[in-house]
Amino acid sequence: MLFLIWLMRPEEGFIRWLYPAFILMSVSWAWRLYRGAHLGRIERETIATVTLFFTIKLAYSLFWGDLEQNWVEIESTYWVMAFVMVLLYIVFDARTGLVYSLALAVVTLILGLLRLGGELAQGLYRTEFLAFVRSEMRLFAMAGLLYALAIVKDQLVLANRQVEEMHALARTDPLTGLPNRLALSELLEEASQHMHGLYLVLLDIDRFKQVNDRFGHAAGDEVLREVPRRLRVSMRKEDVLGRWGGEEFMILMRGENQQDVLAAVERLREDISFWPFKLVGPVSASFGVAEGHIGDSIHALVERADRALYEAKRLGRNRVEMSLV
Protein backbone atom coordinates (compact mmCIF):
# COMPACT_ATOMS: atom_id res chain seq x y z
CA MET A 1 0.00 0.00 0.00
CA LEU A 2 2.75 2.46 0.92
CA PHE A 3 4.59 1.57 -2.27
CA LEU A 4 1.50 2.34 -4.37
CA ILE A 5 1.03 5.70 -2.65
CA TRP A 6 4.68 6.49 -3.28
CA LEU A 7 4.24 5.69 -6.98
CA MET A 8 1.04 7.70 -7.34
CA ARG A 9 2.07 10.82 -5.39
CA PRO A 10 5.82 11.32 -5.85
CA GLU A 11 5.43 15.11 -6.09
CA GLU A 12 4.90 15.49 -2.33
CA GLY A 13 8.22 15.82 -0.53
CA PHE A 14 7.07 13.95 2.55
CA ILE A 15 5.93 10.98 0.50
CA ARG A 16 8.89 11.09 -1.86
CA TRP A 17 11.53 10.89 0.89
CA LEU A 18 9.99 9.24 3.96
CA TYR A 19 7.81 6.55 2.39
CA PRO A 20 10.80 4.68 0.84
CA ALA A 21 12.59 4.81 4.20
CA PHE A 22 9.54 3.38 5.98
CA ILE A 23 9.16 0.67 3.34
CA LEU A 24 12.81 -0.34 3.77
CA MET A 25 12.37 -0.45 7.55
CA SER A 26 9.31 -2.69 7.17
CA VAL A 27 11.26 -5.06 4.91
CA SER A 28 14.09 -5.07 7.46
CA TRP A 29 11.70 -5.98 10.31
CA ALA A 30 10.16 -8.79 8.25
CA TRP A 31 13.62 -10.17 7.44
CA ARG A 32 14.79 -10.02 11.04
CA LEU A 33 11.65 -11.80 12.23
CA TYR A 34 12.26 -14.46 9.62
CA ARG A 35 15.80 -14.83 10.95
CA GLY A 36 14.50 -15.31 14.48
CA ALA A 37 15.04 -11.85 16.00
CA HIS A 38 13.44 -11.08 19.36
CA LEU A 39 9.80 -10.13 18.78
CA GLY A 40 9.66 -7.65 21.67
CA ARG A 41 12.54 -5.61 20.25
CA ILE A 42 10.92 -5.51 16.81
CA GLU A 43 7.63 -4.39 18.37
CA ARG A 44 9.31 -1.49 20.17
CA GLU A 45 11.25 -0.43 17.09
CA THR A 46 8.07 -0.56 15.00
CA ILE A 47 6.10 1.59 17.44
CA ALA A 48 8.93 4.12 17.76
CA THR A 49 9.33 4.35 13.98
CA VAL A 50 5.60 4.63 13.30
CA THR A 51 5.30 7.34 15.97
CA LEU A 52 8.19 9.32 14.51
CA PHE A 53 6.91 8.82 10.97
CA PHE A 54 3.43 10.17 11.68
CA THR A 55 4.69 12.95 13.93
CA ILE A 56 6.77 14.18 11.00
CA LYS A 57 3.75 13.75 8.76
CA LEU A 58 1.62 15.83 11.15
CA ALA A 59 4.25 18.57 11.26
CA TYR A 60 4.57 18.50 7.46
CA SER A 61 0.79 18.78 7.00
CA LEU A 62 0.55 21.61 9.51
CA PHE A 63 3.44 23.77 8.31
CA TRP A 64 3.70 23.01 4.58
CA GLY A 65 1.02 23.67 2.01
CA ASP A 66 -2.51 24.93 2.42
CA LEU A 67 -3.85 24.15 5.88
CA GLU A 68 -7.46 23.77 4.78
CA GLN A 69 -6.53 21.36 2.01
CA ASN A 70 -4.26 19.40 4.36
CA TRP A 71 -6.83 19.06 7.14
CA VAL A 72 -8.12 15.69 5.98
CA GLU A 73 -4.55 14.36 6.20
CA ILE A 74 -4.15 15.96 9.64
CA GLU A 75 -7.36 14.34 10.92
CA SER A 76 -6.29 10.93 9.61
CA THR A 77 -2.91 11.36 11.29
CA TYR A 78 -4.61 12.02 14.62
CA TRP A 79 -6.52 8.75 14.26
CA VAL A 80 -3.24 6.96 13.60
CA MET A 81 -1.83 8.53 16.78
CA ALA A 82 -4.80 7.13 18.70
CA PHE A 83 -4.05 3.69 17.25
CA VAL A 84 -0.39 4.08 18.30
CA MET A 85 -1.59 4.72 21.86
CA VAL A 86 -3.43 1.42 21.81
CA LEU A 87 -0.22 -0.31 20.70
CA LEU A 88 1.72 1.38 23.50
CA TYR A 89 -0.59 -0.10 26.12
CA ILE A 90 -0.41 -3.52 24.47
CA VAL A 91 3.38 -3.67 24.37
CA PHE A 92 4.23 -1.82 27.60
CA ASP A 93 2.88 -1.91 31.14
CA ALA A 94 0.15 0.53 32.16
CA ARG A 95 2.43 3.18 33.67
CA THR A 96 4.89 3.20 30.77
CA GLY A 97 2.01 3.26 28.29
CA LEU A 98 0.53 6.29 30.08
CA VAL A 99 3.84 8.19 30.04
CA TYR A 100 4.43 7.55 26.33
CA SER A 101 0.80 8.30 25.43
CA LEU A 102 0.81 11.62 27.28
CA ALA A 103 4.16 12.51 25.71
CA LEU A 104 2.70 11.80 22.27
CA ALA A 105 -0.39 13.92 23.01
CA VAL A 106 1.75 16.79 24.32
CA VAL A 107 3.96 16.75 21.20
CA THR A 108 0.93 16.95 18.91
CA LEU A 109 -0.53 19.71 21.11
CA ILE A 110 2.66 21.78 20.84
CA LEU A 111 2.82 21.33 17.06
CA GLY A 112 -0.81 22.39 16.68
CA LEU A 113 -0.45 25.44 18.93
CA LEU A 114 2.70 26.54 17.14
CA ARG A 115 0.85 26.43 13.83
CA LEU A 116 -2.60 27.66 14.83
CA GLY A 117 -1.98 29.86 17.86
CA GLY A 118 -0.82 32.91 15.93
CA GLU A 119 -3.36 32.39 13.14
CA LEU A 120 -6.23 32.24 15.64
CA ALA A 121 -5.15 35.56 17.15
CA GLN A 122 -5.66 37.08 13.69
CA GLY A 123 -9.09 35.49 13.39
CA LEU A 124 -7.97 32.83 10.89
CA TYR A 125 -8.62 29.07 10.76
CA ARG A 126 -11.25 29.05 13.52
CA THR A 127 -12.87 25.91 12.10
CA GLU A 128 -9.53 24.13 11.90
CA PHE A 129 -8.63 25.24 15.44
CA LEU A 130 -11.87 23.78 16.82
CA ALA A 131 -11.17 20.55 14.95
CA PHE A 132 -7.63 20.58 16.40
CA VAL A 133 -9.01 21.03 19.93
CA ARG A 134 -11.42 18.11 19.43
CA SER A 135 -8.61 15.91 18.17
CA GLU A 136 -6.39 16.80 21.13
CA MET A 137 -9.19 16.19 23.62
CA ARG A 138 -9.75 12.82 21.99
CA LEU A 139 -6.06 11.91 22.36
CA PHE A 140 -5.86 12.93 26.03
CA ALA A 141 -9.16 11.17 26.77
CA MET A 142 -7.91 8.03 25.05
CA ALA A 143 -4.69 8.13 27.06
CA GLY A 144 -6.69 8.21 30.29
CA LEU A 145 -9.24 5.62 29.20
CA LEU A 146 -6.58 3.22 27.96
CA TYR A 147 -4.67 3.65 31.21
CA ALA A 148 -7.77 2.72 33.20
CA LEU A 149 -8.37 -0.30 31.00
CA ALA A 150 -4.70 -1.30 31.28
CA ILE A 151 -4.92 -1.15 35.10
CA VAL A 152 -7.96 -3.42 35.02
CA LYS A 153 -6.18 -5.73 32.59
CA ASP A 154 -3.09 -5.90 34.81
CA GLN A 155 -5.26 -6.67 37.85
CA LEU A 156 -7.05 -9.44 35.96
CA VAL A 157 -3.73 -10.89 34.79
CA LEU A 158 -2.39 -10.79 38.35
CA ALA A 159 -5.54 -12.41 39.72
CA ASN A 160 -5.40 -15.10 37.04
CA ARG A 161 -1.74 -15.76 37.81
CA GLN A 162 -2.50 -16.07 41.51
CA VAL A 163 -5.33 -18.52 40.77
CA GLU A 164 -2.98 -20.58 38.58
CA GLU A 165 -0.32 -20.57 41.30
CA MET A 166 -2.84 -21.65 43.92
CA HIS A 167 -4.10 -24.36 41.56
CA ALA A 168 -0.53 -25.59 41.05
CA LEU A 169 0.28 -25.46 44.77
CA ALA A 170 -2.85 -27.43 45.62
CA ARG A 171 -1.69 -30.16 43.24
CA THR A 172 2.02 -30.22 44.04
CA ASP A 173 3.77 -32.08 46.84
CA PRO A 174 5.85 -29.43 48.66
CA LEU A 175 8.68 -31.80 49.62
CA THR A 176 9.39 -33.46 46.27
CA GLY A 177 7.79 -31.05 43.81
CA LEU A 178 5.88 -33.99 42.31
CA PRO A 179 2.16 -34.14 41.54
CA ASN A 180 0.37 -34.96 44.79
CA ARG A 181 -2.55 -37.31 45.43
CA LEU A 182 -5.13 -34.79 44.16
CA ALA A 183 -3.23 -34.20 40.92
CA LEU A 184 -2.67 -37.94 40.42
CA SER A 185 -6.37 -38.61 40.97
CA GLU A 186 -7.22 -36.08 38.26
CA LEU A 187 -4.64 -37.60 35.92
CA LEU A 188 -6.04 -41.05 36.63
CA GLU A 189 -9.53 -39.80 35.82
CA GLU A 190 -8.27 -38.50 32.49
CA ALA A 191 -6.24 -41.62 31.71
CA SER A 192 -9.20 -43.87 32.54
CA GLN A 193 -10.88 -42.74 29.32
CA HIS A 194 -8.40 -45.02 27.53
CA MET A 195 -7.74 -47.93 29.89
CA HIS A 196 -6.21 -50.22 27.27
CA GLY A 197 -2.43 -50.20 27.61
CA LEU A 198 -2.51 -48.25 30.88
CA TYR A 199 -0.38 -49.52 33.75
CA LEU A 200 -0.48 -48.19 37.29
CA VAL A 201 2.59 -48.70 39.47
CA LEU A 202 2.63 -48.19 43.22
CA LEU A 203 5.98 -48.26 45.00
CA ASP A 204 6.69 -48.02 48.69
CA ILE A 205 10.10 -47.39 50.27
CA ASP A 206 11.01 -50.41 52.37
CA ARG A 207 11.37 -49.95 56.13
CA PHE A 208 11.14 -46.18 55.81
CA LYS A 209 10.07 -45.79 59.45
CA GLN A 210 13.40 -47.29 60.49
CA VAL A 211 15.20 -44.68 58.37
CA ASN A 212 13.37 -41.90 60.19
CA ASP A 213 13.88 -43.47 63.60
CA ARG A 214 17.59 -44.15 63.09
CA PHE A 215 18.77 -41.17 61.04
CA GLY A 216 16.12 -38.53 61.70
CA HIS A 217 13.34 -37.00 59.65
CA ALA A 218 15.69 -34.68 57.76
CA ALA A 219 17.54 -37.70 56.36
CA GLY A 220 14.20 -39.35 55.63
CA ASP A 221 13.05 -36.29 53.70
CA GLU A 222 16.24 -36.38 51.66
CA VAL A 223 15.53 -40.02 50.77
CA LEU A 224 12.02 -39.00 49.64
CA ARG A 225 13.56 -36.35 47.39
CA GLU A 226 16.27 -38.63 46.05
CA VAL A 227 13.97 -41.52 45.12
CA PRO A 228 12.11 -39.58 42.37
CA ARG A 229 15.41 -38.21 41.07
CA ARG A 230 16.65 -41.76 40.58
CA LEU A 231 13.38 -42.94 39.08
CA ARG A 232 13.48 -40.25 36.42
CA VAL A 233 16.76 -41.65 35.09
CA SER A 234 14.99 -44.65 33.54
CA MET A 235 11.48 -43.25 33.12
CA ARG A 236 10.17 -42.17 29.73
CA LYS A 237 9.06 -38.58 29.18
CA GLU A 238 5.43 -39.65 28.84
CA ASP A 239 5.44 -41.56 32.15
CA VAL A 240 3.90 -39.68 35.09
CA LEU A 241 5.44 -39.86 38.54
CA GLY A 242 3.77 -38.53 41.67
CA ARG A 243 3.74 -38.87 45.42
CA TRP A 244 0.69 -40.85 46.49
CA GLY A 245 1.29 -40.26 50.18
CA GLY A 246 3.90 -40.77 52.91
CA GLU A 247 6.68 -42.92 51.46
CA GLU A 248 4.47 -44.20 48.64
CA PHE A 249 4.79 -43.09 45.02
CA MET A 250 2.69 -43.71 41.93
CA ILE A 251 3.71 -44.04 38.29
CA LEU A 252 1.31 -43.98 35.34
CA MET A 253 2.73 -45.51 32.20
CA ARG A 254 1.56 -47.08 28.98
CA GLY A 255 2.92 -50.20 27.35
CA GLU A 256 2.21 -52.76 24.67
CA ASN A 257 2.59 -55.82 26.90
CA GLN A 258 3.20 -56.85 30.50
CA GLN A 259 6.70 -58.18 29.89
CA ASP A 260 8.01 -54.83 28.64
CA VAL A 261 6.33 -52.94 31.47
CA LEU A 262 7.66 -55.32 34.11
CA ALA A 263 11.15 -55.03 32.66
CA ALA A 264 10.89 -51.22 32.81
CA VAL A 265 9.67 -51.31 36.40
CA GLU A 266 12.47 -53.71 37.32
CA ARG A 267 14.99 -51.14 36.06
CA LEU A 268 13.33 -48.55 38.28
CA ARG A 269 13.67 -50.86 41.28
CA GLU A 270 17.38 -51.31 40.51
CA ASP A 271 17.89 -47.56 40.14
CA ILE A 272 16.76 -47.12 43.74
CA SER A 273 18.57 -50.05 45.36
CA PHE A 274 21.82 -50.12 43.36
CA TRP A 275 23.60 -47.12 44.92
CA PRO A 276 23.60 -46.38 48.68
CA PHE A 277 21.84 -43.19 49.74
CA LYS A 278 23.81 -40.39 51.33
CA LEU A 279 23.70 -40.52 55.14
CA VAL A 280 21.45 -43.59 55.35
CA GLY A 281 23.13 -46.21 53.16
CA PRO A 282 21.23 -48.79 51.08
CA VAL A 283 17.51 -48.19 50.52
CA SER A 284 15.12 -50.36 48.54
CA ALA A 285 11.51 -50.16 47.40
CA SER A 286 8.73 -52.63 46.64
CA PHE A 287 6.59 -52.27 43.53
CA GLY A 288 3.04 -53.32 42.71
CA VAL A 289 1.85 -53.15 39.09
CA ALA A 290 -1.72 -53.33 37.77
CA GLU A 291 -2.86 -53.31 34.16
CA GLY A 292 -5.92 -51.32 33.16
CA HIS A 293 -8.80 -53.17 31.49
CA ILE A 294 -11.67 -51.80 29.46
CA GLY A 295 -14.53 -51.06 31.82
CA ASP A 296 -12.21 -50.75 34.82
CA SER A 297 -12.89 -48.18 37.49
CA ILE A 298 -10.07 -46.09 38.93
CA HIS A 299 -10.76 -47.50 42.38
CA ALA A 300 -10.43 -51.08 41.12
CA LEU A 301 -7.16 -50.30 39.30
CA VAL A 302 -5.60 -48.67 42.36
CA GLU A 303 -6.83 -51.49 44.59
CA ARG A 304 -5.20 -54.14 42.38
CA ALA A 305 -1.90 -52.26 42.34
CA ASP A 306 -2.07 -51.90 46.10
CA ARG A 307 -2.65 -55.64 46.54
CA ALA A 308 0.32 -56.37 44.27
CA LEU A 309 2.44 -53.98 46.35
CA TYR A 310 1.34 -55.74 49.54
CA GLU A 311 2.32 -59.05 47.94
CA ALA A 312 5.78 -57.69 47.09
CA LYS A 313 6.19 -56.66 50.72
CA ARG A 314 5.00 -60.05 51.96
CA LEU A 315 7.45 -61.91 49.70
CA GLY A 316 10.48 -60.12 51.12
CA ARG A 317 10.45 -56.53 49.79
CA ASN A 318 12.73 -55.00 47.14
CA ARG A 319 10.84 -56.72 44.35
CA VAL A 320 8.22 -56.15 41.65
CA GLU A 321 4.88 -57.95 41.66
CA MET A 322 2.22 -57.87 38.96
CA SER A 323 -1.47 -58.06 39.77
CA LEU A 324 -2.84 -61.33 38.42
CA VAL A 325 -6.40 -60.01 37.94
URMO-V254715 format. One record per backbone hydrogen bond with DSSP energy under -1.0 kcal/mol. CO is the residue of the C=O (numbers start at 0). NH is the residue of the N-H. If there is no record, write none. Layout:
co = <CO | CO>
nh = <NH | NH>
//
This chain:
co = <0 | 1 | 2 | 3 | 4 | 11 | 12 | 13 | 17 | 18 | 19 | 20 | 21 | 22 | 23 | 24 | 25 | 26 | 27 | 28 | 29 | 30 | 31 | 32 | 37 | 38 | 39 | 40 | 41 | 42 | 43 | 44 | 45 | 46 | 47 | 48 | 49 | 50 | 51 | 52 | 53 | 54 | 55 | 56 | 57 | 58 | 59 | 65 | 69 | 70 | 71 | 72 | 73 | 74 | 75 | 76 | 77 | 78 | 79 | 80 | 81 | 82 | 83 | 84 | 85 | 86 | 87 | 92 | 93 | 94 | 95 | 96 | 97 | 98 | 99 | 100 | 101 | 102 | 103 | 104 | 105 | 106 | 107 | 108 | 109 | 110 | 111 | 112 | 115 | 116 | 118 | 119 | 124 | 125 | 126 | 127 | 128 | 129 | 130 | 131 | 132 | 133 | 134 | 135 | 136 | 137 | 138 | 139 | 140 | 141 | 142 | 143 | 144 | 145 | 146 | 147 | 148 | 149 | 150 | 151 | 152 | 153 | 154 | 155 | 156 | 157 | 158 | 159 | 160 | 161 | 162 | 163 | 164 | 165 | 168 | 170 | 172 | 177 | 178 | 179 | 180 | 181 | 182 | 183 | 184 | 185 | 186 | 187 | 189 | 190 | 194 | 196 | 197 | 198 | 199 | 200 | 201 | 202 | 203 | 206 | 207 | 208 | 209 | 210 | 211 | 215 | 216 | 217 | 218 | 219 | 220 | 221 | 222 | 225 | 226 | 227 | 229 | 230 | 239 | 241 | 244 | 246 | 247 | 247 | 248 | 249 | 250 | 251 | 252 | 256 | 257 | 258 | 259 | 260 | 261 | 262 | 263 | 264 | 265 | 266 | 267 | 268 | 269 | 276 | 280 | 283 | 285 | 286 | 287 | 288 | 289 | 292 | 296 | 297 | 298 | 299 | 300 | 301 | 302 | 303 | 304 | 305 | 306 | 307 | 308 | 309 | 310 | 311 | 312 | 318 | 320>
nh = <4 | 5 | 6 | 7 | 8 | 15 | 16 | 17 | 21 | 22 | 23 | 24 | 25 | 26 | 27 | 28 | 29 | 30 | 31 | 32 | 33 | 34 | 36 | 35 | 41 | 42 | 43 | 44 | 45 | 46 | 47 | 48 | 49 | 50 | 51 | 52 | 53 | 54 | 55 | 56 | 57 | 58 | 59 | 60 | 61 | 62 | 63 | 69 | 73 | 74 | 75 | 76 | 77 | 78 | 79 | 80 | 81 | 82 | 83 | 84 | 85 | 86 | 87 | 88 | 89 | 90 | 91 | 96 | 97 | 98 | 99 | 100 | 101 | 102 | 103 | 104 | 105 | 106 | 107 | 108 | 109 | 110 | 111 | 112 | 113 | 114 | 115 | 116 | 119 | 120 | 123 | 122 | 128 | 129 | 130 | 131 | 132 | 133 | 134 | 135 | 136 | 137 | 138 | 139 | 140 | 141 | 142 | 143 | 144 | 145 | 146 | 147 | 148 | 149 | 150 | 151 | 152 | 153 | 154 | 155 | 156 | 157 | 158 | 159 | 160 | 161 | 162 | 163 | 164 | 165 | 166 | 167 | 168 | 169 | 171 | 179 | 176 | 172 | 242 | 183 | 184 | 185 | 186 | 187 | 188 | 189 | 190 | 191 | 192 | 193 | 197 | 254 | 291 | 252 | 289 | 250 | 287 | 248 | 285 | 210 | 211 | 212 | 213 | 214 | 215 | 219 | 220 | 221 | 222 | 223 | 224 | 225 | 226 | 229 | 230 | 231 | 232 | 234 | 251 | 249 | 247 | 204 | 243 | 244 | 202 | 241 | 200 | 239 | 198 | 260 | 261 | 262 | 263 | 264 | 265 | 266 | 267 | 268 | 269 | 270 | 271 | 272 | 273 | 280 | 276 | 205 | 203 | 320 | 201 | 322 | 199 | 295 | 300 | 301 | 302 | 303 | 304 | 305 | 306 | 307 | 308 | 309 | 310 | 311 | 312 | 313 | 314 | 316 | 315 | 286 | 288>
//
